[in-house]
């Protein structure tokens, strides 16, 4: 994170984790949003694609890092390049397609041509239009991002001074393996991701998935009754937790089956009943019981998933009061096709724009955002104090741990990380707020 102009003020004033409140202005103000684009989305590692989305040489996928359009492209050697989807001549998009396979890209405006890796290859009528020395093709390719992967997930950042992806994820990899590495074949996205838009601040989606078990039994009561014939349970504090680190968070029970059961697909339950013993051998008994339990997850800054339900999504900001939501179904590669299809059907029924639960949530997030149009309303604080006294030490769980899914601990930790990055002049200014347990160690039992 390069040195920048000193902050006009400290963004920690908008977040008070000691008293448990958040300033509403962070969900509305344009100046704060522009600061987010600069301090978070231009600097943090972000999920951009899954390996399965671009399996072959020259496969590509277009997405955004903040509001910067990027192309994610598979190279001949199997590596992945991520570069700005903007021609260095007049700035037009290099690629207008969402995804595909291309041996090169050509800008619509003047026809500048680029390789699948983002190298400027040539210019139409170059010998006539340009004199020798007018342009250095090696210099004028679109800006490249740093790229790294973790067990199928592709991440990128435009900040040369950002810590490594390993450090950025930290011990959260221990939890990620519950989703990504509980079967030897790894994971894949089922083709046909869905794109939708919600008139809400992007952070409301993330904070919902990082730790808002509280809303489930109320907001989703009718949906749960329709799917299961009963309401969602209210978990007892013992046996359920919230875990967070570096702004990432996972809230979960340890019953091992409830998110699998909510899908209403007996084939899925049967599949995991057989897989669970192997999962315990691979990851340990605790992580095997976490998978499939009532849970939700978010990776800082803007990626979420539901382990067990298998819905995976990224929240792309489109201004302080609008977000673009991209959703997929993530499954084990080794699953029988009928189980993959059962998951896909279940995800579409529950967590897509027309899903039973998604419509409930979207309506709430839009209300959370639009209400702040009021000047008096916007001057009030929001309460985030649930579970302040429930922090515990756990012999196995890494991170900052709070007992009970009914807590706002992960949300507080997310906004603490948000304020830390918003206020930092360099990565050296970003405080370490937990002691790593598994950093640099295997994420499977030895």
Helices and strands as residue ranges (DSSP letters): G 11-14, E 15-16, E 21-23, G 24-27, H 30-36, I 37-41, E 46-50, G 51-54, E 59-65, E 68-74, E 80-84, E 99-101, E 104-106, E 113-115, E 120-122, H 126-129, E 146-150, E 153-157, H 165-169, H 172-180, E 187-189, E 194-198, H 202-211, H 216-219, H 221-228, E 241-245, E 248-252, H 258-262, H 266-283, H 285-290, E 295-299, E 303-306, E 311-317, E 323-332, H 337-350, H 356-370, G 371-373, H 375-378, E 381-383, E 391-392, E 400-403, H 409-423, G 427-429
